[in-house]
Amino acid sequence: MIKFSALGAPLLLFCYGVLRLVDGLDGDHGPGVAWNVGHAMFLLAVMLFSVLIVGLHRRVRTPGRGLLADAFMVLGLLGAACFILVIAGDLSQSIDDAVELPDAVMLLGPLAFQIGLLAPLVWLAATHRMPLWSPPLVFLGFVVFAANLDLLALGAGVVLVGLAPLVRPGSADVGGDRTAMTGSK
């Protein structure tokens, strides 16, 4: 599932970014076909990122570092849950009215999500089980669309490049045998 989610999540995020631009062509972002389809893609992207967080957790969890890996996974999934609540509220006025997230949660949720995703990537890179450039690119992608939501598609493309080592053939064992990423024995 790591390969599928590492590819699918940024591609769905890219599509959401394109649809967000299309939705804003009239000068307003709001309910309509592009808005609804884009947000549905965003919702699916966050769900796939959650699958990726769990899959990466399984790769980095070791007996000596289990609690830390668990904490990062929980942090990432809590952040994803915040995103899901916000997206659901954007798609449904009744959900938006029923669930009002405090400003602190709106700020900390995305940060928790990013930390929960980036921590295992950094862990894998630090132990030479994925390229060192991968986590910084994923981080840069998040920075790009955090700076300007109109750059979502661009940021998603950068995230996709950063996650590409998880998608390429032979990467199924990321987090296991070092030879899976380095080709050495």
C-alpha positions in Angstrom: 0.0 0.0 0.0 3.0 2.3 0.4 3.6 2.5 -3.3 -0.1 3.1 -4.1 -0.6 5.8 -1.5 2.8 7.5 -2.2 1.7 7.9 -5.8 -2.0 8.4 -5.4 -2.1 10.9 -2.6 0.0 13.6 -4.4 -1.7 12.9 -7.7 -5.1 13.5 -6.1 -3.7 16.6 -4.4 -2.5 17.8 -7.8 -5.9 17.3 -9.3 -7.5 19.2 -6.4 -5.0 22.1 -7.0 -6.0 22.2 -10.7 -9.7 22.1 -9.9 -9.2 24.8 -7.2 -7.7 27.1 -9.9 -10.6 26.3 -12.3 -13.1 27.0 -9.5 -11.5 30.4 -8.9 -11.6 31.5 -12.5 -14.8 33.5 -11.7 -13.0 35.3 -8.9 -14.7 33.3 -6.2 -14.0 29.9 -4.6 -17.1 28.2 -3.5 -19.8 25.6 -4.0 -20.0 24.2 -7.5 -18.8 21.2 -9.5 -15.1 22.1 -9.5 -15.3 22.9 -5.8 -17.0 19.7 -4.8 -15.0 17.3 -7.0 -11.8 19.0 -6.0 -12.6 18.7 -2.3 -13.6 15.1 -2.8 -10.1 14.5 -4.3 -8.5 16.4 -1.4 -10.4 14.1 1.0 -9.2 11.0 -0.8 -5.7 12.4 -0.9 -5.7 12.9 2.9 -7.0 9.4 3.4 -4.2 8.0 1.2 -1.6 10.1 3.1 -3.0 8.5 6.3 -2.4 5.0 4.7 1.1 6.1 3.8 1.7 7.3 7.4 0.7 3.9 8.8 2.7 2.1 6.2 5.8 4.2 6.9 5.3 3.6 10.6 5.5 -0.1 10.0 8.8 0.4 8.2 10.5 2.5 10.9 9.1 1.0 14.1 11.9 -0.9 15.9 11.9 -2.4 19.4 14.1 0.4 20.7 12.2 3.2 19.0 8.6 1.9 19.0 7.2 4.6 21.2 8.7 7.4 19.2 7.5 5.9 15.9 4.0 5.4 17.5 3.9 9.0 18.6 4.7 10.3 15.2 2.1 8.0 13.6 -0.6 9.2 16.1 0.4 12.8 15.5 0.1 12.4 11.7 -3.3 10.6 11.9 -4.7 13.3 14.3 -3.6 15.9 11.9 -5.2 14.0 9.0 -8.4 13.8 11.1 -8.4 17.6 11.4 -8.0 18.0 7.6 -10.8 15.5 7.1 -13.2 17.5 9.4 -12.3 20.7 7.6 -12.9 19.2 4.2 -16.2 17.6 5.3 -17.3 21.0 6.5 -16.4 22.5 3.2 -18.5 19.9 1.4 -21.4 20.0 3.8 -22.9 23.1 5.5 -24.6 20.8 8.1 -21.2 19.3 9.1 -19.6 22.8 9.1 -22.4 24.0 11.5 -22.1 20.9 13.7 -18.3 20.7 14.0 -16.5 23.9 14.9 -12.8 23.4 15.3 -10.9 25.8 17.6 -8.4 28.0 15.9 -5.5 26.2 17.7 -6.6 22.9 16.2 -6.9 24.5 12.7 -3.3 25.7 13.1 -1.8 22.7 14.8 -3.7 20.0 12.8 -1.8 20.6 9.5 1.5 20.9 11.4 0.8 17.5 13.2 0.0 15.9 9.9 3.2 17.2 8.3 5.3 16.1 11.2 3.7 12.7 11.2 4.4 12.2 7.5 7.9 13.8 7.5 9.3 12.1 10.6 9.4 8.6 9.2 10.7 9.9 5.9 13.6 11.6 7.7 14.1 8.5 9.7 14.4 6.4 6.6 16.8 8.9 4.9 18.9 9.1 8.1 19.4 5.4 8.0 20.1 5.3 4.3 16.9 3.6 3.4 15.8 6.3 1.1 17.6 9.3 -0.6 18.5 12.2 1.6 16.8 14.7 -0.8 13.4 13.0 -0.4 12.2 14.5 3.0 13.3 18.0 2.2 11.4 17.9 -1.1 8.2 16.7 0.6 8.6 19.5 3.1 9.2 22.0 0.3 6.0 20.9 -1.4 4.0 21.5 1.8 5.7 25.0 2.2 4.8 25.9 -1.4 1.0 25.4 -1.0 1.0 26.7 2.6 2.4 29.9 1.2 -0.3 30.2 -1.4 -3.2 27.8 -2.0 -3.2 28.7 -5.7 0.2 26.8 -5.8 -1.4 23.6 -4.6 -0.8 21.8 -7.9 2.9 22.9 -8.0 3.4 21.9 -4.4 1.7 18.5 -5.0 4.2 17.9 -7.9 7.1 18.6 -5.6 5.6 16.2 -3.0 5.2 13.6 -5.7 8.9 13.9 -6.6 9.9 13.7 -3.0 7.9 10.5 -2.5 9.0 9.0 -5.8 11.6 6.7 -4.1 8.7 4.9 -2.4 7.0 4.3 -5.7 9.9 3.1 -7.9 10.4 -0.7 -8.5 12.3 -2.4 -5.7 11.1 0.1 -3.1 8.6 -2.3 -1.4 11.1 -3.1 1.3 11.9 0.6 2.2 12.6 0.4 5.9 13.8 -3.1 5.8 17.0 -4.3 4.0 19.3 -1.4 3.1 20.0 -2.9 -0.3 16.5 -2.1 -1.4 17.4 1.6 -1.7 21.1 1.6 -2.2 21.6 -1.5 -4.4 24.7 -2.4 -2.3 25.2 -5.4 -0.1 
